[in-house]
Amino acid sequence: MTFQVVLEPGEDNWIVAECPALPGCVSQGRTEEEAVSNIREAIELWLETELEKHLETLPPNAKLLEVTI
């Protein structure tokens, strides 16, 4: 998967990284490299959390498939 990430200057010279496609998925870093690394981890955790929440609400007879695009 590919996501767009927005990097903006934050307070105290930190760089804020946000993934607009994933509401609330924001991180930061002291450098651009650190901010990108941190937002990558935040995206992975955001997706894992959303999947877990969704799986908990599936009916017992639902089938779970993986589709590669």
Secondary structure as a PSIPRED ss2 file (coil, helix, strand):
# PSIPRED VFORMAT (PSIPRED V4.0)

   1 M C   1.000  0.000  0.000
   2 T C   1.000  0.000  0.000
   3 F C   1.000  0.000  0.000
   4 Q C   1.000  0.000  0.000
   5 V C   1.000  0.000  0.000
   6 V E   0.000  0.000  1.000
   7 L E   0.000  0.000  1.000
   8 E E   0.000  0.000  1.000
   9 P E   0.000  0.000  1.000
  10 G C   1.000  0.000  0.000
  11 E H   0.000  1.000  0.000
  12 D H   0.000  1.000  0.000
  13 N H   0.000  1.000  0.000
  14 W C   1.000  0.000  0.000
  15 I E   0.000  0.000  1.000
  16 V E   0.000  0.000  1.000
  17 A E   0.000  0.000  1.000
  18 E E   0.000  0.000  1.000
  19 C C   1.000  0.000  0.000
  20 P C   1.000  0.000  0.000
  21 A C   1.000  0.000  0.000
  22 L C   1.000  0.000  0.000
  23 P C   1.000  0.000  0.000
  24 G C   1.000  0.000  0.000
  25 C C   1.000  0.000  0.000
  26 V E   0.000  0.000  1.000
  27 S E   0.000  0.000  1.000
  28 Q E   0.000  0.000  1.000
  29 G E   0.000  0.000  1.000
  30 R C   1.000  0.000  0.000
  31 T C   1.000  0.000  0.000
  32 E H   0.000  1.000  0.000
  33 E H   0.000  1.000  0.000
  34 E H   0.000  1.000  0.000
  35 A H   0.000  1.000  0.000
  36 V H   0.000  1.000  0.000
  37 S H   0.000  1.000  0.000
  38 N H   0.000  1.000  0.000
  39 I H   0.000  1.000  0.000
  40 R H   0.000  1.000  0.000
  41 E H   0.000  1.000  0.000
  42 A H   0.000  1.000  0.000
  43 I H   0.000  1.000  0.000
  44 E H   0.000  1.000  0.000
  45 L H   0.000  1.000  0.000
  46 W H   0.000  1.000  0.000
  47 L H   0.000  1.000  0.000
  48 E H   0.000  1.000  0.000
  49 T H   0.000  1.000  0.000
  50 E H   0.000  1.000  0.000
  51 L H   0.000  1.000  0.000
  52 E H   0.000  1.000  0.000
  53 K H   0.000  1.000  0.000
  54 H H   0.000  1.000  0.000
  55 L H   0.000  1.000  0.000
  56 E H   0.000  1.000  0.000
  57 T C   1.000  0.000  0.000
  58 L C   1.000  0.000  0.000
  59 P C   1.000  0.000  0.000
  60 P C   1.000  0.000  0.000
  61 N C   1.000  0.000  0.000
  62 A C   1.000  0.000  0.000
  63 K C   1.000  0.000  0.000
  64 L C   1.000  0.000  0.000
  65 L C   1.000  0.000  0.000
  66 E C   1.000  0.000  0.000
  67 V C   1.000  0.000  0.000
  68 T C   1.000  0.000  0.000
  69 I C   1.000  0.000  0.000
